[in-house]
Amino acid sequence: MARLEDEAAQHTSALGPLVGLTREDIFGAVAVLLRETASDPQRLMKHSQAMGGDMIKIMTGKSELAPDPRDKRFMDPAWQYNPFMRAGMQYYLAVQKGMAGWLEDLELDELEKDRARFVSTIIIDSLSPTNTLIGNPSAQKMAITSGGLSLIKGLKNAYDDMVHNKGMVSQVDKKPFKLGENVATSKGSVVLRTEMMELIHYAPTTDEVHKVPQLTIPPQINKMYINDLSPEKSVVKFQVDNGIQTFVISWKNPSKDQGHWDMADYVNSCREAMEAVAAITKSDKVNVSAGCSGGQTAAMLASKLAADAKDGESLLGTLTLMVCVLHPKQNDIEAGSLISDNGLALARRRADKAGVIKGDDLARGFAWLRPNDLIWNYVINNYLLCQDPPAFDVLFWNADATNLSASLMGDFLTIFETLAFTKKGEVEMVDHKIDLSKVTSDLFILGGVTDHITPWKATYRSTQLFGSKDVTYVLSQSGHMQAILNPPGNPKAKYYVQKKDGALPATADEWLKGTEEVAGSWWPFWMDWLQQRSGAKVKAPTKLGNTKYKTLDPAPGLYVMDPC
């Protein structure tokens, strides 16, 4: 169960160019494979003979094919000692080996070959014997020892998913979690509500607070309470306990009628929130933190504020960007090779017609791009082994996805296609020419070592885009959301920072050579960085909001309760 929690948490859904991936792109990759198969019968014959040789060795008990030691699907001793199970596993491995050799021999360019590899992996993973009762010794043992009751429980779990989870296998047991009771419990209040967002002001827990407040901009396809899960892993609690005046935006879940909400609307909402925060705290600066797609929104906000600044004075204080890619490349992620210009255009048209992309559809599409981790693991656990999915707060949050407006999706895809953040004044969006070189705020940028969604080397490229003279890059040892939710007290926690002060190197590889490994959570390191840039301490306010921005509903507010 712990393994399921860890693997799923590494693959939480995120907004990026993959929202532009269409079924035509996937079918196109399959078509390339079929085309190449038909174009050279001799090559096909060669690889068929090689696979046939492996099959003969398996039938005669002479095959030495063995799974990768890291492949957890074949850990049961039966795969080693039961001759029938061993043969079944080796047949599967022979197909896997044959496909890999055949793909390597195809006369394709590197992009097409990457597409073929990715699609073939999805297909072959679906054929694994462990995905079936007859091919899974652990499931068979469970059926025998339970007197068949496990099969009934597995069928019930499958039925519940069909009826209550829109046909998707459940990754989390949602029943133990209730917003405001054991998730998102930090004290605070909504102090501003608009059509698009709520602004939450969290209550201070110290007698004194730093003068400059902090505003967090969450991603648009996930709800804001990732910042305030259980108290021991709450970024909000950590901030208020360290004297930071803490504010968080909570986005409204858009319906079809709000499909016109675009990047300009979201940036204007962030700006409105910043102005409210400044008015409440009487500060002329507001520090901003954001993660994933919220980081792209924050970068656009920073560019807009810099463009509008008079005499170089901007409302923006420091900027913290977590697991966020501003300079994407197609080969950053495994599925990136599937994305095509035609697919992006099709995705835009379909989204415009629908008004919004449903959160469930985004989650389903994302899961099928990593089926071993996000589909088959749970098919085995929930249906074959008749276990309930884990009750894990990160997965509960991840399953609580929101819709994505068509216009915002189009803007994110434009940013990807044009590499807008890498150009200085060449791309226009949000009523200005995007130019991060004009942003001079101190920067703190975070990446995750095992992040498959926003790979750390891609996040590092952001260090070279801004006009800031003070840039800090930290590499957390975990994956996407786990890199952020890495509080003090985790005995396995560690992070990497540059040994010497000064400008960061141009590339991630150069930076890595000059780093040191630090044991523990990166949170205290970031807090020390933030406090140094949050002004002097003043007496903590006794009330939330002010006369203009009155308290409305208690945290986490109303918008976070909107169903997908």
N, C-alpha and C positions, 0 to 999 in steps of 0.2 A: 504493500500500500504506500509506503514511504517513497518507493521508486516511482510509482504512478504520479504522486504529488509532485516530485521533483522534475520529472520529465515534462509533465504538462505545464508546469510553471515556467519552464524554459521556452515554451512555445505559445505563450499567450498571444492573442490576436493583436494586430497593430495596423495602423493606417499607413499605407505607402503605395508605391507603384503597382503592387499586386492587386489593388482594387480595380485596376484596368485590365486584368487578365480575363480573357473570355474563353468559352469552350472551343471557339474556332481556333485559338492559338494552340490548345491542347490537341485537338483533332488534326491540326496542321502538322504537329510534331509526329503523330502517329502515321499520317500520310507519307511523310518523308521516309519513315522506316519501311513502309510497304513499297514505296517507289524503289528504294534501294534494293529491297529484297528481289523485286522482279527484274531489276536492271542487270544483275549479274548472277545467273543461276549457278555458275561454277563456284563462286565464292560461297553461296548458300550451301552447296553440296559439301564443300570443304569443312564448314563449321558443323554441318549435320553429321558428317562422318566422325568428327572429333567428339561431338556429344554422344554419338552412338557408342564410341569406344568407352566413354565414361559409364554409360548404361550397362555395358557388358561387364565391366569391372564390378559394378554395384551388384549385379545379379549373381556373380560368382564369388562375392564376398571379398574381393581383392581391392576395392576402392579405398583410398586413403583420404577422400574428401572429408573435411571437418569444418564446422562453423567457426567463424571468428570468435575468439574467447570472450569478446565484449558483447556478442549477440545473446541477449538474455532470453530469447525465445526458446533456445535449446539447452537450457540449464538442467532440466530434469534428467536424472541418471538413465531413464528408459531410453533416451536417444542414443546413449552409448552402449547399453548392455542388451537391449531388446533387439534382435536381428531385424524384425519387421519394421520397427520404428526407425532403427538406424538406416535401413534401406530407403524408407520414405523420406527421411531427412536428406540423404545423399542424392536422391533423385532431384529434390528441390535445389540443392546446392549445385548440381550439375547443370540445371537449367540456368541458374544464376550465373555460373561461370561461363557457360556457352554464350549467353546473351552479352556478357561483358566483352568476351573475345570478339564476337561478331561486330559489336558496335565500334570497337577499336579499329576494325578492319574496313569499316565503311568509308567511302570517299566523300566525306562531308567536311565543310569548313567547321571551325571550332565552335561557332555559335550553334549551328545545326546539330553538332555532335553533343553539345551540352543539353540541348533540348531533348534529343533522343535518349540520352542517359537518364534524364530526370523522369520522363514519361515511362520508360521501361522499368525503372525502379518502382514506381507506383504500381504498375501492373504486376510485377513479380512479387512485390510485398503482399499483394492481395491473394496470391496463390500459395502462400506459406501454409504448410499442413497444420501449423499451430492455430490457425484461424477456424478450424473445424473440430467438432467433437471427436470424430474418428481419427484425427491426426494429432490430438493433444493428449498426451498421457496423463498430465496433471488433471485435466478435466474428467478423463475416464476414471481415475482413482476417486475423484470427488463424487462422481455419480454412483460408484460402487459403495463407498463408505457411507454415503447418505441414504442408501436404499432408493436412489432415483429422485429423491426430493430436490437435489441440486438442479436437475433438469427442469423441474416444475418452477423453481425459483427463478432460473435463468429465463424461462419463457415469460414469466410474469414481468421481469425487468425489461425484456424486449417489448412486451405489450405496453407497459407504462411509457416507454420512450416513444413508441409509435403514436400513442394517444396524447401524451402530455409534453413531449419534447420535440414535436414536429419531425419525428422520424430519425432524429440524431441520437446516437448513443450518448448517454449522460457521462460527463466527465467529473461531476461533483454532486454530492448529496447536499441539496440546498436547505433541507429542513431545519438543521440546527442554527441557521443564521437569520437574524432579524435586524434590519437597519435601525439604528438608534438605541438598540438594546445590548447587543454583543458585537456589533460591527458599526463603525462610525459613531463612537460614543463621546468624543471630545465635546466639551461644552462650548456653545457658541450660538450665534443667531444670524439669520438672513437680515441684512441691512439694506439691500437693494434688490429689487426684482424687476426685470424687464421681460419682454416677449422671448428673448433669447437666453437669458441667464439669470441666475441668482448669485449675489455676492455674500459670502459667509464670513463673518467676523468672529474669530475664536477668542474665548475668554483667556486673559493672561493668568498664569499660575505663579508668577513671581511678583515681588513687591515693586521691582523696578523693571522697566523694559527699555530696549534700545529705541532711539528716536525714529530711525528709518524703518518702515514696515516692509513686510514681504508678501507679495501676491503670487499665488500659484495658478498657472493656466494648465488645466488638464487636457488630455486628448479629447477629440470630438466624438470618438466612437466608443469610449468607455466612460464610466461614471466617476465622479470626483473622489469617491471615498477610498480609492486606492491610496490616497494620502492619509487615510485615517482608518485603517483596518483594526485589528486588535490593539489594545493600548501598548503592548510591548513592541509592535512594529509600526507604530503610527508616526509618520513624519510630522504631522501637525502637533502631536503631543511633544515630540522632541524639540520642536521649535519654540513652543510656548514655555516649556520647562527651562529653556535657555534664554528667556527674555526677549524673544523675537515676537513682534506684533504680527500676527498671522492672519491672512485673508486667503480664501480659496474661491475660485469661480466654479459654479455648478451649471453645466450647459443644459438647456432644454432639449428634450428628445424630439427632433423634428418629425412632423408628419408630412404627408404629401403636399399639404398646403404651404409648408415652409421649405419646399424644395428649392426655392430661389435664394435661400441664404447662402452667400458666397464668402470668400475670404475677406473681402472688404467689410462685410457685416460683422464677422467674427472679430476682426481687428478693431473695428470701432467699438464693439462691446468691451473688449479688453481695455481699450483706452478709457472708456466710460468708467470701468471698474477701477482703473488706476487713479482717476481723478477723484472718485469717491473715497478711496483709501487715503489719498493725500489729504483730502478735506477732513476726514475723521481723525487722522493722526496728527494733523497740522505739520506735515512734513513736505518739503519741497522735492523730495526724491522718493521713489518706490522701487525697491528691489524686486526682481521678477525671477521666478523659477518655472520650468516647464519640462515635460518629457514627451518623447515620441512625436506624434503629430502636433501636440501642444507646443513642442519646441519649434516646429516650423512656423506655427502661428506667432509665437513669441519673437522669432527672428524677423518675421514680416512686420510685426509691431515695432520692433526696435529700428528697423530701416525707415518706417514711416515717421516715427518720432524724430529720428535724426534729420530726415528731409524737412520736417516742419519746424525744427528747432530755430529759435531766434537767438542770435548771438552765441550759437553753439550750446545753449542751455536746453537740456531735455529733461523730462520728468523721470526718465529711466535712470535708476541707480545701477546696481550690478545686475548681471544676467547669468543665470544658471541653466544650462541645457543638459538634460539627462537622456541617454540612449536615443539620440536624435541625429538623423542624417540630413545634412543640408547640401552635400555634394555627392549625390548617388551615382553609382556606375552599375551597368546592367549585370555585371558578373559578381556584384557584392553578395547576392543571395542565390541559393541553388535554383529557385524558380524564376530568377530574373531573366534567364535565357528564353523563357516562354513568351515574354512580353514582346509584342510587335506593334508597329505603327497602326496597322489595320485593326488590331485588337483594341488598342486604346480608343480609336475612333468609334468602333462598335460599342464599347463600354459606355462612352459618353452619350451616344444616341439612346441607348437603352435606359440609362439613368435619367436622362431628360424626359423620356416618355413616362417613366414610373414616378418621377418626382423625388423619390428617395430610394436609397439602397437599404433594405431591411437589415437590421443588426443580425438577425438569425441567418440571413443569406450570406453576409460577410463571414460570420463564424463558420458556417458550413463549408464555404469555399476555401477558407484558410485551413480548416482541418484536413480536407482532402489533398492538400498540397504536402502534408506531413502525416500520411495515414498510419504509419507504424506507431508514431507517438500519440496521435490524437484520435485515431479510430480503432485500429486493431487491438491495441493494448486494452481498450475498454470493452471491446467485444469479448475478448478472452476473460477479463476480470468480471464483467457484469453478467454475461450470458452463459459462458462455458463453466466458469468457476463459481458462479452464483453469488458473487460478492457484491456488496453495495459499493458504488463509487466513493472515493474519499470525501470526507467533510473537511475541506481546506479553504480558508478564507480567500486566498489569492484566486483560486479557481471559481469560487462563488462570485467574486467580483468580475472575473473574466467572462463568466456566463451571462452576466448582466449587461450585455452590449446594447448600444443605442443605434438608431438609424443614422445614415449619412445623407445629407442633402445633396442632390444631383449637382448643384452649382459649386458647392465646396469640393466635391470629388473632381469636377472638371478643373478647378483651380489647382488642386494638388497634382493632378496629372500634367497640367501646364508647367508647373514648377519642375517636375521630373523631366519632361521633354526638353525644356529650354535650358535646364540647369540655371534657373533664374538667380539663385543665390551666389553663383560663381561669377556672374557678369556684373560689371560696374556700370549701372545706369542704362543697360541695354533692354531690359524687360520691364514693361509697365504693368503694375497690378496695385490694387488698393490706392488708386489715384496718385501714384508717384512712380518714379523710376527706382527700381530696387537697387540698393547699393549698400552692402554691409560694411564696406570700407569706411563709411561715414559714422559707423557705430563705434564709439570709443569707450564704452562702459567696460569695467573690469569683468572678465569672463571666467566662469567655472564650468568645465565640460566633463561629463562622465560617460564612460563606456563600460561594457561588460565583456569579460574574456570569452565566455561561451555564448554570447548573444547571436542567435541565428537570424534574428529579425532586423536589427540594426547593428551589423558587425562592427566591432570596436574600431577597426582600421578605417571604416567609413565615417564613424563619428569623429575620429581624430582629424579628418580633413577640415572640419569646421574651424579648427584652431587657426587656419591660414586665411580665412575669409574676412575676418573683421579688422577694423582699424584700431582695435584695442591694443594698448601697450602692456597690459597686465592680463595674461591668459594662463590659467591653471588647468591641466588635464589630469584626470584621475581614472585609473582602470580598476574596476571592481572585479573580483574573481568569479562572479556568477554570470547567469544569463539575463535575459531582457528585464522583466520586472523584478526578478530576484536581485539583480545588480543594484536596483534602487532600494528595495526593501531589505536592507542589510544592516539592521540595528546593532548597537553595542550588545555584547553578551553572546554572540554567535562564536563558538570556539573555532570554527572552520574559516571564519572571515579573514580576508586579507585584501590588500589593494596595492597598486603600484603608482609611484609618483616620481617625477624627475628629481634626481639627486641635487642638482645645483640650480640656483635661481638664474633667471635670464630668459631670453626668448626661446620658444619651443622650436625644435628642428622642423624641417619642411615635411618629413614623412614619418609615419607611425613606426616603421622599422628603426629609423634613426633614434626616435624618442625612446623606444624600448631598450636600446643599448645603454642609455644613460639613466635608467630608472633603478629604484630600490624597492624591494618588497617590504611592506609594512604589515605586521600582524594586527588583526582586529578590524573593526568597522571603519569605513571611510566617513561616517557621519560626524564624529567629533572633529576630524580634520576640516570638513566642509563648514561646520559650525564655527570653528575658530576663524576661518577665512571670512565667513559671512558677518560675524560679530565685529570684526575689524573694519567692516565697510557699512555698518549699520548705525553709526553715529553714537553719541554719548547716551548714557542711561538717564531716563527720566522716570518720574513716578508713574506706576501702572494705572491705567484708567479704571475707574470703579464701575463704569457702565459701557456697554457696547454701542457702537454707532454714535450718532450725535443728533442734534435737533432736526437736521435736514434728512439724515439717513437713519430713520428710526428702526428699532428692532421689529421684525415681523414674526417669522416662525423660528422655532429652535433648530439648531443644526441637527441633521444634515440638510434640512430644508425640504421643500415639496418636489422640486424638479427631479431630484434623485430617486423619487418613488415612482416616476413614470415608467410603465412597462414598455418593453420593446415592441 
